């Protein structure tokens, strides 16, 4: 049992580091690695699991997904924007066609996963708009100038 916890603990750190590296590097996905590290820390060390949940990275990339089952549109656009800037920089620095093709494929896969597969949730401070049938009807008034 101790060996299993030690393995989970080491794997959690590896996943956390990969997730942190994935913030500026477009090919590595941040959120899945942080989620996996949270799971592995929960299995191996309550102390580090608690610590991870208090970090800015966890709160920024994982908390809304874990608690509400999706990511806000604002966060999705931030992720795509940052990723595409770094992908563009990579493509500019490495003047190779095969690198450009790989970057375009990665960008397309990221866009598909982020925008079409992961649910978009409303911002916390937004109130959902009421359905049209519940809105009050306004009385038609005659134009006094006629």
C-alpha positions in Angstrom: 0.0 0.0 0.0 2.9 2.4 0.8 4.4 1.7 -2.6 1.1 2.5 -4.4 0.8 5.8 -2.5 4.5 6.6 -3.3 3.8 5.9 -7.0 0.7 8.1 -7.0 2.6 10.8 -5.2 5.4 10.8 -7.8 3.0 10.6 -10.7 1.0 13.5 -9.3 4.1 15.7 -9.3 5.0 14.7 -12.9 1.4 15.6 -14.0 1.5 18.9 -12.1 4.9 19.8 -13.8 3.5 18.8 -17.2 0.4 20.9 -16.6 2.5 23.9 -15.6 4.7 23.5 -18.6 1.5 23.3 -20.7 0.5 26.8 -19.8 2.9 28.5 -22.2 3.5 25.5 -24.5 0.5 24.9 -26.8 1.0 21.2 -27.4 0.6 20.1 -23.7 -2.9 20.5 -22.3 -2.9 22.1 -18.9 -6.3 21.2 -17.5 -6.2 17.4 -17.9 -2.8 17.2 -16.3 -3.9 19.4 -13.3 -7.0 17.3 -12.9 -5.0 14.1 -13.0 -2.5 15.5 -10.5 -5.4 16.5 -8.2 -6.8 12.9 -8.4 -3.3 11.4 -7.8 -2.7 13.7 -4.8 -6.1 12.8 -3.4 -5.1 9.1 -3.5 -1.6 9.7 -2.0 -1.5 12.8 0.2 -4.3 14.7 1.6 -1.9 17.5 2.6 -0.7 18.1 -1.0 -4.2 17.6 -2.4 -5.4 20.4 -0.1 -2.4 22.5 -1.1 -3.1 22.0 -4.9 -6.7 23.1 -4.5 -5.5 26.4 -3.1 -3.2 27.3 -6.0 -4.0 29.9 -8.6 -3.3 27.4 -11.4 -5.9 25.0 -10.0 -8.5 27.7 -9.5 -7.9 29.2 -13.0 -7.9 26.0 -15.0 -9.7 23.3 -13.1 -12.1 24.6 -10.4 -15.0 25.7 -12.7 -14.7 22.5 -14.7 -14.8 20.4 -11.6 -17.5 22.3 -9.8 -19.8 23.3 -12.7 -18.9 20.8 -15.4 -17.6 23.3 -18.0 -15.5 26.3 -18.8 -16.7 29.9 -19.3 -16.5 31.4 -22.8 -14.1 34.1 -21.5 -11.7 31.4 -20.1 -11.9 29.4 -23.4 -11.1 32.5 -25.4 -8.1 33.3 -23.1 -6.8 29.8 -23.5 -7.1 29.8 -27.3 -5.6 33.3 -27.5 -2.6 32.5 -25.4 -2.1 29.2 -27.2 -2.4 30.7 -30.6 0.1 33.4 -29.8 2.7 30.9 -28.7 1.9 28.7 -31.7 2.4 31.6 -34.0 5.7 32.5 -32.3 6.8 28.9 -32.7 5.9 28.9 -36.3 7.7 32.1 -36.9 10.9 31.0 -35.2 10.9 27.6 -36.8 10.7 28.1 -40.5 9.8 24.5 -41.4 6.6 23.5 -43.3 6.1 20.3 -41.3 6.3 22.3 -38.1 3.6 24.6 -39.5 1.4 21.6 -40.4 1.8 20.1 -36.9 0.9 23.5 -35.3 -2.2 23.9 -37.5 -3.3 20.3 -36.6 -2.7 21.0 -32.9 -4.6 24.3 -33.1 -7.5 22.6 -34.9 -7.6 19.8 -32.3 -7.5 22.2 -29.4 -10.2 24.4 -30.9 -12.4 21.3 -31.5 -11.9 20.0 -28.0 -12.2 23.3 -26.2 -15.1 24.9 -28.1 -17.1 21.8 -29.2 -16.5 19.1 -26.6 -16.1 20.9 -23.3 -19.4 22.5 -22.2 -19.5 26.3 -22.1 -20.9 27.6 -18.8 -22.1 31.1 -17.9 -20.0 33.5 -15.8 -20.9 33.3 -12.1 -22.1 36.9 -12.0 -24.4 36.5 -15.0 -28.1 35.9 -14.4 -29.6 33.7 -17.0 -32.2 35.5 -19.1 -35.8 34.5 -18.5 -37.6 32.6 -21.3 -39.6 34.8 -23.7 -43.0 33.5 -22.6 -42.4 34.6 -19.0 -41.7 38.2 -20.0 -44.5 40.6 -19.3 -46.3 42.0 -22.3 -46.4 45.8 -22.6 -49.6 47.5 -23.4 -49.8 49.2 -26.8 -50.3 52.9 -26.3 -51.6 55.2 -29.0 -49.2 57.9 -30.3 -50.4 61.2 -28.8 -49.2 63.2 -31.8 -51.8 61.6 -34.1 
